[in-house]
Amino acid sequence: MDVTRRTMFGGALAGAALPSLTPSLANALTGAKPGAAQQWGTGAEGQRKADLGNGLYRNPIISGDHADPTILKDGGVYYMTHSSFDSYPGLVIWRSTDLINWAPVGPALHRNLGTIWAVDLVKHEGRYFIYIPADPKGEGWSIYVIWADDIAGPWSEPIDLGIRGAIDPGHIVGEDGKRYLFTNGIRRVRLTDDGLATDGTLEQAYNPWRYPDDWVVENFAPEGPKLLRKGEWFYLVTAIGGTAGPVTGHMVIAARSRSINGPWEHCPRNPLVRTVSVDEPWWSRGHATLVEGPAGDWWMVYHGYENGMRTLGRQTLLEPIEWTADGWFRAKGGDLSLPLPKPKGGIPSASAPGLSDEFAKDRFGVQWSFHAPKRGEAERARYEPGGLVIAGSGASPADSSPLTCLVGDRSYEAEVSIDLTGDGEAGILLFYNHKAFVGLGFTPEKLKIYEYSEDLPWAGVSHKARSVRLRVTNHENVVTWYYSYDEGRHWQRHGTRMEVSGIHHNVFGGFLSLRFGIYVAGSGQARLRDFRYRAV
């Protein structure tokens, strides 16, 4: 489907504090409560955004499930994309001119390659490339590449580079002018000049720095190598310690060399970033890339879980760094629960649009995506006057490949009208994967409630209806369901509430997040109308 580019929305001023203040004093001066929404800027439909409107920002710069950020500075513009896992269309590219406000451009990947983990977005000699680890046939990981002459596309079909058993590519041009990919491990392979094939074998490149044995981490797992050439040095920034598990595991380390061939020396300040306490606002911080700001200062982009909100997935964080006299760098963001000064010199940039959708224009890939779609899944959906029609698939939410939408707010409400045709059922979900979801759906004879992936027949409500408006409210992982037979003029609350804080990677695996979803199962079809979203 073609992607419709939409006008992006700005946001309003929110209370903030000086970066040197303690959290308690900052909250006292601004009237904010710990964790309160007013500590962020307010975007479209109340969505939280990083820009506070007063020269300060507060992390995350992109909220919700935007893990493994890869960022590219292209003149005065920045582009970024993230792991898209099982969502298609995937690899949404985001654009900014100030590093703080980001708006989606569109998806780069349309062919289903299976689960997509950490990619690398680069530009070389006027052409854009995305290097993608994938395992589309279940035969083991390899690295693919897609390319485009315009960042907005069209992007090429994926090309398998045949780099077996590797993930987390990181691109760099050596002092010899040749192109290289580094991978987890930390290994390296040379590429051809066009970047579309390998020109050598995968070989060990660096044995990363190791933390003390008594540190509580998930595993060693050297991954996410991102490389930068600055002055006479190549800098290699690596994630170790495991990306989830204990909150103190994930971390950022660095090494440097005067040659792409090494030898590499460990940074004496390793680790440069690490969560050391469950009391910190951001857990499992790591997978960093260095980027130069608009005014020539430097920043580090990485991801982390929000304290107590693992259901939102790993979110994109921005922290200032400084280069030191010895040629190394260090992070200087300090307490990331506090606002920080925005990068200087940036041109004000559009921020994320609202999520409410009348289903009159195509937002596939920018907002909506199918989860783990089968071949031809996109053909289930078609826009018609009056809404988006989706044909049924599977027998329940678990195997229906639901339509999903990422959310980044700690609390929100979302609602949609659904008209059911033929035999089957449809409804709304908070969906992690086929093993982990909750939801409220209906057939022509019954409202159905799903709690922790199971239909609760005793909690069903008999009715005779083919058109129902459904609403979910999620207040920091406490979920309430509502339904209406008159387009929302009168609402009835379902008697079953749920608590969903345990639906995340450390329980169910997959590195995903709890997304809003709409499912259509069975042999019928459903028309979706008037989706509304509001952050609380």
C-alpha positions in Angstrom: 0.0 0.0 0.0 1.1 3.5 -0.6 2.0 5.6 2.4 0.2 8.9 2.9 2.4 11.6 4.3 0.7 13.6 6.9 1.1 17.0 8.4 2.9 16.7 11.8 1.8 18.4 14.9 3.7 20.5 17.4 3.1 20.6 21.1 2.6 22.8 24.1 4.9 24.0 26.8 5.2 21.8 29.9 6.7 22.5 33.3 10.4 21.8 33.7 13.3 22.3 36.0 16.9 23.3 35.7 19.2 20.3 35.1 21.2 20.8 38.3 18.2 20.5 40.6 17.4 17.3 42.5 14.2 15.4 41.4 12.4 16.4 44.6 13.3 20.1 44.4 12.5 20.2 40.7 9.1 18.7 41.3 8.5 21.2 44.1 9.4 24.2 41.9 7.3 23.0 38.9 4.3 21.7 40.8 4.9 18.3 39.2 4.5 14.9 40.9 7.1 12.2 40.3 6.2 10.5 37.0 3.5 13.0 36.3 2.6 13.8 32.7 3.3 17.5 33.1 7.0 16.7 33.3 6.9 16.1 29.6 5.8 18.4 26.7 2.3 17.8 25.4 2.0 16.7 21.8 -1.0 15.9 19.6 -3.9 14.4 21.5 -2.0 14.8 24.8 0.8 12.5 23.8 3.9 13.2 25.8 6.9 14.5 23.9 10.4 15.4 24.8 10.4 19.1 23.9 9.4 21.2 26.9 9.2 24.4 24.8 11.6 26.3 27.0 15.0 25.2 25.7 14.9 22.0 27.6 13.9 18.4 26.8 13.1 15.3 28.8 13.7 11.8 27.7 12.5 9.8 25.8 12.9 11.6 22.5 10.7 8.9 20.9 8.4 7.2 23.3 7.1 3.7 23.1 8.7 0.7 21.5 11.6 2.2 19.5 14.5 0.0 20.3 18.0 -0.3 18.8 18.1 3.2 17.3 20.3 3.8 14.4 20.8 7.5 13.5 22.2 9.2 10.4 23.2 12.9 10.1 22.5 14.0 6.5 23.5 17.6 6.2 21.2 19.5 8.5 18.7 16.7 8.8 18.7 13.6 11.0 17.1 10.3 10.1 16.5 7.4 12.5 15.0 3.9 12.4 14.6 1.1 14.9 14.0 -2.6 15.2 10.6 -3.3 13.8 10.5 -7.0 14.9 7.3 -8.7 13.5 5.4 -5.6 12.3 4.9 -5.0 8.5 5.3 -2.7 6.8 8.4 -2.2 8.9 11.5 0.0 9.5 9.7 3.3 9.8 12.1 6.1 9.2 11.9 9.2 11.4 13.1 12.7 10.6 14.3 15.6 12.7 16.2 18.8 12.4 16.8 19.4 16.1 17.4 15.9 17.5 14.4 16.3 19.9 11.3 16.4 17.8 10.8 13.5 15.4 8.1 12.8 12.8 7.7 9.6 10.7 8.6 9.7 7.0 7.4 6.2 6.1 8.4 2.5 6.1 11.4 1.2 4.2 10.6 -2.5 4.4 7.5 -4.1 2.8 8.7 -7.7 2.1 8.3 -10.0 5.2 11.7 -11.1 6.3 10.5 -12.4 9.6 11.6 -10.8 12.8 13.8 -7.7 12.3 16.3 -6.8 14.9 18.9 -4.0 15.2 19.6 -2.5 11.7 22.1 0.1 10.5 21.0 3.2 8.5 23.8 4.7 6.5 24.5 7.0 3.5 27.4 6.4 1.2 28.2 8.4 -1.9 24.7 9.8 -2.2 22.8 6.6 -1.7 21.0 5.4 1.4 21.4 1.8 2.8 19.8 -0.2 5.6 21.6 -3.3 6.7 19.1 -5.7 8.2 19.6 -8.9 10.2 16.8 -11.4 9.4 15.9 -15.1 9.3 12.9 -15.3 6.9 13.0 -19.0 6.4 13.9 -20.2 9.9 17.3 -21.4 8.6 19.5 -19.1 10.7 20.3 -15.4 10.8 21.8 -13.6 7.8 22.3 -9.9 7.0 20.3 -8.3 4.2 20.5 -4.9 2.6 18.0 -2.5 1.0 18.9 0.8 -0.7 17.3 3.9 -2.0 18.4 7.1 -3.8 15.8 9.1 -1.8 15.3 8.5 2.0 11.5 8.5 1.4 11.9 5.7 -1.1 11.2 3.7 -3.1 13.5 1.2 -1.4 14.9 -1.8 -3.2 14.0 -5.4 -2.6 16.1 -7.0 0.1 19.4 -8.5 -1.0 20.9 -11.4 1.1 24.5 -10.7 1.7 25.1 -14.3 2.9 26.6 -13.2 6.3 25.4 -16.3 8.2 25.0 -16.4 11.9 25.4 -12.6 12.4 23.1 -9.9 13.6 23.5 -6.2 14.5 25.4 -4.8 11.5 27.4 -1.6 11.8 28.8 0.1 8.7 32.1 2.0 8.4 34.5 3.1 5.7 38.1 2.2 6.5 41.3 4.3 6.0 41.7 2.2 2.8 38.4 3.6 1.4 36.8 0.2 1.6 33.4 -0.5 3.2 33.1 -2.9 6.1 30.3 -4.3 8.2 30.9 -5.1 11.9 28.5 -7.5 13.6 27.8 -9.0 17.0 30.7 -10.8 18.2 32.5 -8.3 17.5 33.3 -9.6 13.9 34.0 -7.9 10.6 33.5 -8.5 6.9 34.6 -6.3 4.0 31.9 -5.2 1.4 32.2 -4.5 -2.2 32.3 -0.9 -3.2 28.6 -0.8 -4.0 27.8 -2.2 -0.5 25.6 -4.9 -2.0 27.8 -7.9 -1.6 30.6 -9.2 0.6 34.3 -9.1 -0.5 35.8 -11.4 2.1 35.0 -13.6 5.0 33.6 -12.8 8.5 36.5 -12.6 11.0 37.0 -11.6 14.6 37.8 -7.9 14.9 37.8 -7.1 18.6 37.6 -8.8 22.0 35.5 -6.4 24.0 36.2 -5.1 27.5 34.7 -7.3 30.3 33.0 -6.1 33.4 33.8 -7.4 36.9 32.5 -11.0 37.4 30.3 -10.0 40.3 28.2 -7.5 38.3 24.6 -8.6 37.9 24.0 -8.9 34.1 22.0 -11.1 31.7 25.0 -12.3 29.7 28.1 -11.0 28.0 26.5 -10.7 24.6 28.7 -8.2 22.7 26.4 -6.7 20.1 25.3 -3.5 18.4 28.7 -2.3 17.1 28.4 1.3 15.9 31.5 2.9 14.4 32.7 6.5 13.8 35.8 8.0 12.4 36.8 11.3 14.1 40.2 12.8 13.5 42.9 10.2 13.6 40.8 7.6 15.4 38.1 5.1 14.7 35.7 4.7 17.6 33.8 1.5 18.2 30.8 1.7 20.5 29.4 -1.6 21.6 26.6 -2.9 23.8 27.4 -5.7 26.3 25.6 -7.3 29.3 22.4 -8.4 27.6 19.6 -6.2 26.4 17.0 -7.2 29.0 16.9 -9.4 32.1 18.3 -7.6 35.2 18.0 -3.9 34.9 21.7 -3.5 35.7 22.9 -5.7 32.8 22.8 -3.7 29.6 25.6 -1.1 29.1 27.7 0.9 26.6 31.4 0.5 26.2 33.9 2.0 23.7 37.2 1.2 22.0 39.4 3.0 19.5 42.0 2.4 16.9 44.0 4.3 14.4 43.2 1.6 11.8 40.1 -0.2 10.9 42.3 -3.3 11.2 43.1 -2.6 14.9 44.6 -3.1 17.4 41.7 -1.7 19.4 42.2 -0.3 22.9 39.6 -0.3 25.6 38.2 3.1 26.8 39.5 3.6 30.4 36.1 4.8 31.5 34.1 1.7 30.4 31.2 1.4 30.9 30.2 4.8 29.6 26.5 4.2 30.3 25.0 1.6 32.7 21.9 1.4 34.9 23.2 0.7 38.4 20.0 0.7 40.5 16.3 -0.1 40.1 15.6 3.3 41.5 16.9 5.0 38.3 14.2 6.3 35.8 15.6 4.2 32.9 16.6 0.6 33.0 18.7 -1.6 30.8 20.3 1.3 29.0 22.5 0.5 26.0 23.0 0.1 22.3 24.4 3.5 21.6 25.4 5.5 18.6 27.4 8.8 18.6 26.1 11.7 16.6 27.2 15.3 16.0 24.6 17.9 17.0 23.5 20.9 14.8 26.0 23.2 16.5 28.9 20.8 16.5 28.4 19.4 20.0 28.1 15.6 20.5 25.3 13.3 21.6 24.6 9.7 22.3 21.4 8.0 21.2 20.5 4.7 22.8 17.5 2.8 24.3 16.2 1.8 27.7 13.2 0.5 29.5 11.2 3.1 31.5 11.1 2.3 35.2 8.0 0.2 35.9 6.8 0.4 32.3 8.5 -2.5 30.5 5.2 -2.9 28.7 6.1 0.1 26.6 9.2 -1.6 25.2 12.6 0.0 24.9 12.4 3.7 24.2 14.8 6.1 22.4 16.9 8.2 24.7 19.3 11.1 24.0 22.2 12.0 26.3 24.9 14.7 25.8 28.6 13.6 25.7 31.8 15.5 25.8 35.2 14.8 24.2 38.0 14.8 26.7 41.6 15.9 26.4 42.8 12.3 26.1 40.8 11.7 23.0 38.0 9.8 24.6 34.5 10.8 25.4 32.1 10.5 28.4 28.4 10.8 29.0 27.3 13.8 30.9 23.5 13.6 31.1 23.5 12.7 34.8 20.1 12.0 36.2 17.9 11.3 33.2 14.7 11.9 35.2 15.5 15.6 34.9 15.2 17.9 31.9 18.3 18.6 29.9 19.3 21.5 27.6 18.3 20.9 24.0 21.0 20.7 21.4 22.0 24.1 20.2 21.6 25.3 16.6 18.7 23.0 15.6 15.9 24.2 13.4 12.5 23.6 15.0 11.2 20.3 13.8 7.9 18.6 13.5 6.9 16.1 16.1 4.8 13.0 16.0 1.3 13.3 14.6 -1.9 12.3 16.4 -3.0 8.7 16.3 -6.8 9.3 15.8 -7.8 8.0 12.4 -11.0 8.2 10.3 -9.6 5.5 8.0 -9.9 7.8 5.0 -6.2 7.8 4.1 -3.6 5.1 4.1 -1.4 5.1 7.3 0.0 1.6 6.9 3.6 1.5 7.9 3.5 5.0 9.5 1.0 4.1 12.2 -0.7 0.8 11.5 1.0 -2.5 10.8 0.1 -6.2 10.8 1.7 -8.4 13.3 3.7 -11.4 11.8 1.7 -11.3 8.6 1.5 -14.2 6.3 2.3 -13.8 2.6 -0.4 -11.6 1.0 -1.7 -10.4 4.4 -1.8 -6.8 3.2 -4.5 -7.8 0.7 -6.9 -8.4 3.7 -7.2 -4.7 4.1 -8.9 -2.2 1.7 -10.0 1.4 2.1 -13.7 2.0 1.2 -16.0 5.0 1.7 -16.8 4.9 5.4 -13.8 3.1 6.7 -11.1 0.4 6.5 -12.4 -3.1 5.7 -10.3 -6.1 6.9 -11.1 -9.7 6.0 -11.0 -12.2 8.8 -8.0 -14.4 9.4 -7.5 -17.3 11.9 -9.9 -18.3 14.6 -9.0 -16.0 17.4 -6.8 -13.0 18.3 -3.9 -15.4 18.7 -3.7 -16.4 15.0 -5.5 -13.5 13.4 -2.4 -11.3 12.6 -4.0 -8.3 14.3 -3.6 -4.7 13.1 -1.4 -2.9 15.6 -0.5 0.6 16.6 2.5 1.6 18.8 1.7 3.8 21.8 4.2 5.7 23.9 2.1 7.1 26.8 2.0 5.7 30.3 -1.8 6.1 30.4 -4.2 6.5 27.5 -7.6 5.6 26.1 -8.5 4.4 22.6 -11.7 3.5 21.0 -13.0 2.5 17.6 -16.3 1.5 15.9 -16.5 -1.9 14.3 -19.1 -3.2 11.9 -19.1 -7.0 11.5 -20.2 -8.7 8.3 -20.6 -12.5 7.9 -19.5 -15.1 10.4 -16.6 -14.4 12.7 -15.6 -11.9 15.4 -13.6 -8.7 15.8 -12.5 -6.5 18.6 -9.7 -4.5 20.2 -6.6 -5.7 22.0 -3.6 -4.8 24.0 -1.4 -7.2 22.1 2.2 -8.4 22.8 2.3 -11.6 20.8 0.2 -14.7 20.1 0.9 -15.9 23.6 0.3 -12.7 25.5 -2.7 -10.4 25.0 -5.9 -9.1 26.5 -9.0 -7.8 24.7 -12.7 -7.2 24.2 -14.3 -8.5 21.0 -17.7 -9.5 19.8 -19.7 -11.8 17.5 -23.2 -11.1 16.3 -24.4 -13.0 19.4 -22.0 -12.2 22.2 -19.4 -9.9 23.6 -16.2 -11.8 24.4 -13.5 -10.9 26.9 -9.9 -12.2 26.6 -7.8 -12.2 29.8 -4.2 -13.2 29.5 -4.7 -14.8 26.1 -7.8 -16.9 27.2 -11.4 -16.4 26.3 -13.5 -16.1 29.5 -16.9 -17.6 28.5 -18.4 -16.9 32.0 -17.6 -13.2 31.5 -19.2 -12.9 28.1 -22.3 -10.7 27.5 -25.1 -12.0 25.2 -26.4 -9.5 22.7 -27.7 -9.1 19.1 -25.4 -6.6 17.4 -23.2 -6.3 14.4 -22.0 -2.8 15.1 -20.3 -2.0 18.4 -18.0 0.8 19.5 -15.3 -0.5 21.8 -13.0 1.4 24.2 -10.0 0.6 26.3 -8.4 2.7 29.0 -4.9 1.8 30.2 -3.8 3.7 33.3 -0.2 2.6 34.0 -1.0 -1.0 33.2 -4.5 -1.2 34.8 -6.9 -1.9 32.0 -10.7 -1.2 31.8 -13.0 -2.1 28.9 -16.1 -0.3 27.7 -18.7 -0.9 24.9 -21.4 1.1 23.3 -24.3 0.3 21.0 -25.0 3.9 20.0 -21.6 5.2 18.7 -20.4 6.2 22.1 -23.3 8.3 23.3 -23.8 5.8 26.1 -21.1 3.6 27.4 -21.2 0.4 29.5 -18.2 -0.8 31.5 -17.3 -4.4 31.2 -17.2 -6.1 34.7 -13.6 -7.5 34.2 -10.6 -5.3 34.8 -7.0 -6.4 34.2 -3.5 -5.6 35.3 -0.9 -6.1 32.5 2.4 -5.0 33.9 3.8 -8.5 33.5 3.3 -8.6 29.7 6.8 -7.9 28.5 10.0 -9.5 27.3 11.3 -10.8 30.6 8.2 -13.0 30.8 7.3 -13.7 27.2 10.5 -13.1 25.2 10.6 -11.4 21.8 11.7 -7.9 22.9 8.3 -6.5 22.0 5.9 -4.1 23.6 2.2 -4.1 24.5 0.5 -2.4 21.5 -3.1 -1.3 20.8 -4.5 -3.8 18.3 -7.6 -4.6 16.3 -8.3 -8.2 15.3 -10.7 -9.7 12.8 -11.1 -13.5 12.9 -13.2 -16.1 11.2 -14.7 -16.1 7.7 -16.3 -12.7 7.8 -15.0 -9.2 7.6 -15.1 -6.0 9.6 -15.2 -2.3 8.8 -13.2 -0.1 11.1 -14.5 3.5 11.7 -13.5 6.6 13.6 -10.5 5.5 15.7 -9.8 7.9 18.6 -6.8 8.1 20.8 -6.1 10.3 23.8 -3.3 10.3 26.2 -4.4 10.7 29.9 
